[in-house]
Amino acid sequence: MVYDEPQLVLRDARPLDSETIRGWRSDSRNYEYSRVRAPVEPEVHGLWFAAILTDPTRKLLVGSIDGVDVGTIRLDQDPTN
């Protein structure tokens, strides 16, 4: 099948993505979608990021379009299931 439109590809987040994701999260354009409306300190983000990468009940995916990372999707397992 041939696609003319840009293709979205999802992959697991990896340690090298940490600073890129912190930059996205700290961008003021994203504040309206977050509970915290301020930049994230590197140390706080580092702890959160390390925890999410090793948590079996959570999945952090990075989306790329035409090889350029464009955002994340986080999936959390429902603790009642």
C-alpha positions as a Markdown table, in Angstrom:
| # | Residue | x | y | z |
|---|---|---|---|---|
| 1 | Met | 0.0 | 0.0 | 0.0 |
| 2 | Val | 1.3 | 3.5 | -0.9 |
| 3 | Tyr | 0.6 | 6.4 | 1.4 |
| 4 | Asp | 1.0 | 10.0 | 0.3 |
| 5 | Glu | 0.2 | 11.4 | 3.7 |
| 6 | Pro | 2.7 | 11.6 | 6.6 |
| 7 | Gln | 2.7 | 8.5 | 8.7 |
| 8 | Leu | 2.5 | 8.5 | 12.4 |
| 9 | Val | 4.8 | 5.9 | 14.1 |
| 10 | Leu | 4.6 | 5.1 | 17.8 |
| 11 | Arg | 7.5 | 3.6 | 19.8 |
| 12 | Asp | 8.4 | 3.0 | 23.4 |
| 13 | Ala | 10.0 | 6.0 | 25.1 |
| 14 | Arg | 13.7 | 5.5 | 25.9 |
| 15 | Pro | 16.1 | 7.2 | 28.3 |
| 16 | Leu | 17.4 | 9.5 | 25.5 |
| 17 | Asp | 13.9 | 11.0 | 25.1 |
| 18 | Ser | 13.9 | 12.5 | 28.6 |
| 19 | Glu | 15.0 | 16.0 | 27.8 |
| 20 | Thr | 12.9 | 16.3 | 24.6 |
| 21 | Ile | 9.8 | 15.2 | 26.6 |
| 22 | Arg | 10.7 | 17.6 | 29.4 |
| 23 | Gly | 10.9 | 20.4 | 26.9 |
| 24 | Trp | 7.5 | 19.6 | 25.5 |
| 25 | Arg | 6.0 | 19.4 | 29.0 |
| 26 | Ser | 7.6 | 22.7 | 29.9 |
| 27 | Asp | 6.3 | 24.5 | 26.8 |
| 28 | Ser | 3.7 | 27.1 | 28.0 |
| 29 | Arg | 1.4 | 26.1 | 25.1 |
| 30 | Asn | 0.8 | 22.8 | 26.9 |
| 31 | Tyr | -0.1 | 24.2 | 30.3 |
| 32 | Glu | -3.9 | 24.2 | 29.6 |
| 33 | Tyr | -3.7 | 20.4 | 29.3 |
| 34 | Ser | -1.7 | 19.8 | 32.5 |
| 35 | Arg | -2.5 | 20.0 | 36.2 |
| 36 | Val | 0.8 | 21.9 | 36.8 |
| 37 | Arg | 1.0 | 25.1 | 34.8 |
| 38 | Ala | 4.7 | 25.8 | 35.2 |
| 39 | Pro | 8.0 | 24.5 | 33.7 |
| 40 | Val | 9.2 | 21.2 | 35.2 |
| 41 | Glu | 12.5 | 21.2 | 37.0 |
| 42 | Pro | 15.1 | 18.8 | 35.5 |
| 43 | Glu | 15.4 | 16.8 | 38.8 |
| 44 | Val | 11.7 | 16.4 | 39.2 |
| 45 | His | 11.3 | 15.3 | 35.6 |
| 46 | Gly | 14.2 | 12.9 | 35.8 |
| 47 | Leu | 12.7 | 11.1 | 38.8 |
| 48 | Trp | 9.3 | 10.9 | 37.1 |
| 49 | Phe | 10.7 | 9.7 | 33.8 |
| 50 | Ala | 12.9 | 7.0 | 35.3 |
| 51 | Ala | 9.9 | 5.8 | 37.3 |
| 52 | Ile | 7.5 | 5.6 | 34.3 |
| 53 | Leu | 10.1 | 3.7 | 32.2 |
| 54 | Thr | 10.3 | 1.0 | 34.7 |
| 55 | Asp | 6.6 | 0.9 | 35.9 |
| 56 | Pro | 4.9 | -2.3 | 34.5 |
| 57 | Thr | 1.5 | -0.6 | 34.8 |
| 58 | Arg | 2.3 | 2.3 | 32.6 |
| 59 | Lys | 3.5 | 2.8 | 29.0 |
| 60 | Leu | 5.0 | 6.0 | 27.6 |
| 61 | Leu | 5.0 | 6.1 | 23.8 |
| 62 | Val | 6.7 | 8.7 | 21.5 |
| 63 | Gly | 5.0 | 9.5 | 18.3 |
| 64 | Ser | 7.0 | 10.4 | 15.2 |
| 65 | Ile | 5.9 | 11.7 | 11.8 |
| 66 | Asp | 8.3 | 11.2 | 9.0 |
| 67 | Gly | 11.1 | 10.5 | 11.4 |
| 68 | Val | 10.5 | 13.6 | 13.5 |
| 69 | Asp | 9.4 | 13.2 | 17.1 |
| 70 | Val | 6.1 | 15.1 | 17.7 |
| 71 | Gly | 4.6 | 14.1 | 21.0 |
| 72 | Thr | 3.8 | 11.4 | 23.6 |
| 73 | Ile | 1.0 | 9.2 | 24.6 |
| 74 | Arg | 0.8 | 7.8 | 28.1 |
| 75 | Leu | -1.2 | 4.7 | 28.9 |
| 76 | Asp | -1.9 | 3.8 | 32.6 |
| 77 | Gln | -3.4 | 0.5 | 33.6 |
| 78 | Asp | -6.6 | 0.9 | 35.5 |
| 79 | Pro | -5.8 | -0.4 | 39.1 |
| 80 | Thr | -9.3 | -1.9 | 39.5 |
| 81 | Asn | -8.7 | -4.3 | 36.6 |
